[in-house]
Amino acid sequence: MRHLYNVLTYLLLIPFAIYWLVRGIGNKTYLDRLWQRFGFGFPKLDECIWVHAVSVGEVQAAVPLIQALAERYPEQTLLITTVTPTGAARVDAVFGGRVKHCYIPFEFPNAIRSFFSSVRPCAAMIMETEIWPNLYRGCGIRNIPLILVSARISPRSISGYRRLLPLIRETLSHGIIIAAQSQADADRFMELGANAQRTMVTGNIKFDVKTDPAIGTEGRLLRKKLFGDRRVWIAASTHDREEQQVLDAHRQLLTKHPDLLLLLVPRHPERFAGVRELIGKHAFTVVSRTQKSRCDSSTEVFLVDTMGEVPLFYASSDIAFVGGSLVAVGGHNLLEPAAQGLPIVTGPHLFNAQDIADQFIRLGACRIVSDSDGLANVIAELIENPEEAARIGKAGLKILEQNRGSLQRLLVLLEPLLDKPVER
């Protein structure tokens, strides 16, 4: 089946190139080092520890791991690969020149061979759900230890993997270590053919992200500077068809709380202009972050049209709605607002991190809504009942504290692999 898969990757070569070029017309960042996606122009390294994180969320989750690797193996070059330009920008913002970065090549066999011959990893770590047959096989035939970090498979995706079971079983057969987020994830991997002795539950390293204590102080100062004494709620990491519902909810809220300000943070930067246009169509007065202007009493929506500032604006808010959840995207990181002690509201589509979401729901650390009316009602309730808002915020902080330790368990797995020479 692998040979059929390889034929398919070559058949997709031209459509893939056209797709990426078209995206680059609207967003020039997609043209950044485009040749790397096809197997050319990788950095030439004698050896490296390689960490792959597909986009911004995975990069952020990998930060404590990368920092720990840099401290324990200062003589080693660290290579971070991403798929998206926003992920690359986050790597640069957090680490600057302290790590190497390139884009991961597409699954063409020649591109994969070129990648490995250029960067020569001594160990590989891939965040969360990336399963690539040629990439994994490339590690296996070169005896490169590969660990899937905070590995997860959602219940929704397991049926799709089953349709490709012979290929997936072979992909997971190359001595891969699976450090699963939960027992349910571990069971799904083993159902697909993963070696039970190499599959273990280490938890989610997102719980081990260290929140900079200065973020809280900076957020409060920024709030006073930009928003004054107004009450503020944030809708973060929102998607298409979701902003519409958020704005509808905000319109309802303004009838009860006319001084309330909405901070709207779209997930993808290429949508900033379109979301600003949508805000205008809803007849809201808007100030955007890039204007660097203070909101006055007439401002109803503040558009965060910058990257990497979500934690700062969580710290500037009273209540957080976490997006990607009113539409079937699967939800986004509940831990960032929880780290700021915020009461959290989210939609029902949470399959991207269902186990974390289930903990928050079970322990009363978030509220679930299904539409704009429900969102408006819950935000209003939390504004009018600060004791309940505080209780939810404290429950989220408690979950964070109780689940730390995944990084340490992961480092125990890594030590013997990184101290062992690779036989190429």
PyMOL commands that set and color helices and strands:
alter all, ss='L'
color gray80, all
select helices_A, chain A and resi 2-11+13-26+28-31+34-38+56-72+85-98+109-119+133-141+155-163+165-171+183-191+196-198+205-208+213-227+243-256+269-281+289-291+310-314+335-339+351-362+372-384+386-402+406-418
alter helices_A, ss='H'
color red, helices_A
select strands_A, chain A and resi 48-52+78-82+100-103+121-127+146-151+177-180+199-201+232-238+261-266+286-288+301-303+319-322+344-346+366-368
alter strands_A, ss='S'
color yellow, strands_A
deselect
rebuild
show_as cartoon
